Amino acid sequence: MRVRYGQQEYEFAERMSVRKLLERLGVLPETVVVVRNEEIVTEDEMLDINDEVELIRVVSGGRAGV
């Protein structure tokens, strides 16, 4: 599978869960949205070797004192 995370690209030649992929890359699950073949997936979903995966960083913020 091909994985994009920011400016980095990774390739994996094995099936694995989203959770395992995040562990391998050292990414905390609450910091990204995982998109497989243009659809958002959860941590327990399995990824296949032909999948295109993108990890999109989640940015949170707000105004102080509101």
Short mmCIF file of the C-alpha atoms (twelve columns), coordinates in Angstrom:
data_MODEL
# 
_entry.id   MODEL 
# 
loop_
_atom_site.group_PDB 
_atom_site.id 
_atom_site.type_symbol 
_atom_site.label_atom_id 
_atom_site.label_alt_id 
_atom_site.label_comp_id 
_atom_site.label_asym_id 
_atom_site.label_seq_id 
_atom_site.Cartn_x 
_atom_site.Cartn_y 
_atom_site.Cartn_z 
_atom_site.pdbx_PDB_model_num 
ATOM 1  C CA . MET A 1  0.000   0.000  0.000  1 
ATOM 2  C CA . ARG A 2  1.084   3.544  -0.573 1 
ATOM 3  C CA . VAL A 3  0.784   5.906  2.391  1 
ATOM 4  C CA . ARG A 4  1.120   9.687  2.302  1 
ATOM 5  C CA . TYR A 5  1.658   11.663 5.496  1 
ATOM 6  C CA . GLY A 6  2.532   15.307 5.033  1 
ATOM 7  C CA . GLN A 7  5.435   15.469 2.598  1 
ATOM 8  C CA . GLN A 8  6.456   11.841 3.258  1 
ATOM 9  C CA . GLU A 9  5.452   8.756  1.270  1 
ATOM 10 C CA . TYR A 10 5.734   5.192  2.539  1 
ATOM 11 C CA . GLU A 11 5.153   1.797  0.919  1 
ATOM 12 C CA . PHE A 12 4.103   -1.377 2.705  1 
ATOM 13 C CA . ALA A 13 3.784   -4.820 1.120  1 
ATOM 14 C CA . GLU A 14 1.498   -6.377 3.746  1 
ATOM 15 C CA . ARG A 15 -2.067  -6.103 4.994  1 
ATOM 16 C CA . MET A 16 -2.486  -4.410 8.357  1 
ATOM 17 C CA . SER A 17 -5.028  -2.564 10.428 1 
ATOM 18 C CA . VAL A 18 -5.122  1.202  10.505 1 
ATOM 19 C CA . ARG A 19 -4.104  0.965  14.176 1 
ATOM 20 C CA . LYS A 20 -0.990  -1.068 13.274 1 
ATOM 21 C CA . LEU A 21 -0.057  1.358  10.498 1 
ATOM 22 C CA . LEU A 22 -0.247  4.294  12.898 1 
ATOM 23 C CA . GLU A 23 1.865   2.410  15.451 1 
ATOM 24 C CA . ARG A 24 4.483   1.627  12.796 1 
ATOM 25 C CA . LEU A 25 4.702   5.276  11.803 1 
ATOM 26 C CA . GLY A 26 4.661   6.520  15.398 1 
ATOM 27 C CA . VAL A 27 1.513   8.567  14.821 1 
ATOM 28 C CA . LEU A 28 -1.041  9.108  17.584 1 
ATOM 29 C CA . PRO A 29 -4.545  8.173  16.346 1 
ATOM 30 C CA . GLU A 30 -6.138  11.331 17.733 1 
ATOM 31 C CA . THR A 31 -3.820  13.537 15.645 1 
ATOM 32 C CA . VAL A 32 -4.886  12.325 12.168 1 
ATOM 33 C CA . VAL A 33 -7.817  11.380 9.979  1 
ATOM 34 C CA . VAL A 34 -7.086  8.271  7.902  1 
ATOM 35 C CA . VAL A 35 -8.404  8.228  4.336  1 
ATOM 36 C CA . ARG A 36 -8.298  4.998  2.313  1 
ATOM 37 C CA . ASN A 37 -9.115  5.260  -1.377 1 
ATOM 38 C CA . GLU A 38 -10.865 8.597  -0.753 1 
ATOM 39 C CA . GLU A 39 -12.998 7.321  2.185  1 
ATOM 40 C CA . ILE A 40 -12.428 7.993  5.883  1 
ATOM 41 C CA . VAL A 41 -11.725 4.800  7.855  1 
ATOM 42 C CA . THR A 42 -11.520 3.909  11.547 1 
ATOM 43 C CA . GLU A 43 -8.620  2.369  13.476 1 
ATOM 44 C CA . ASP A 44 -10.019 -1.165 13.323 1 
ATOM 45 C CA . GLU A 45 -10.325 -1.244 9.507  1 
ATOM 46 C CA . MET A 46 -7.944  -3.455 7.534  1 
ATOM 47 C CA . LEU A 47 -5.767  -1.953 4.825  1 
ATOM 48 C CA . ASP A 48 -4.830  -3.980 1.736  1 
ATOM 49 C CA . ILE A 49 -1.598  -3.836 -0.227 1 
ATOM 50 C CA . ASN A 50 -3.300  -2.089 -3.173 1 
ATOM 51 C CA . ASP A 51 -4.814  0.701  -1.069 1 
ATOM 52 C CA . GLU A 52 -3.920  4.377  -1.368 1 
ATOM 53 C CA . VAL A 53 -3.864  5.825  2.144  1 
ATOM 54 C CA . GLU A 54 -3.493  9.410  3.274  1 
ATOM 55 C CA . LEU A 55 -3.008  10.591 6.843  1 
ATOM 56 C CA . ILE A 56 -4.398  14.078 7.297  1 
ATOM 57 C CA . ARG A 57 -3.247  16.007 10.342 1 
ATOM 58 C CA . VAL A 58 -6.043  17.260 12.571 1 
ATOM 59 C CA . VAL A 59 -5.630  20.849 13.643 1 
ATOM 60 C CA . SER A 60 -7.621  22.117 16.585 1 
ATOM 61 C CA . GLY A 61 -7.735  25.534 18.009 1 
ATOM 62 C CA . GLY A 62 -9.959  28.258 19.161 1 
ATOM 63 C CA . ARG A 63 -10.031 31.627 20.709 1 
ATOM 64 C CA . ALA A 64 -9.036  32.028 24.316 1 
ATOM 65 C CA . GLY A 65 -11.449 33.837 26.588 1 
ATOM 66 C CA . VAL A 66 -14.547 33.254 24.493 1 
# 
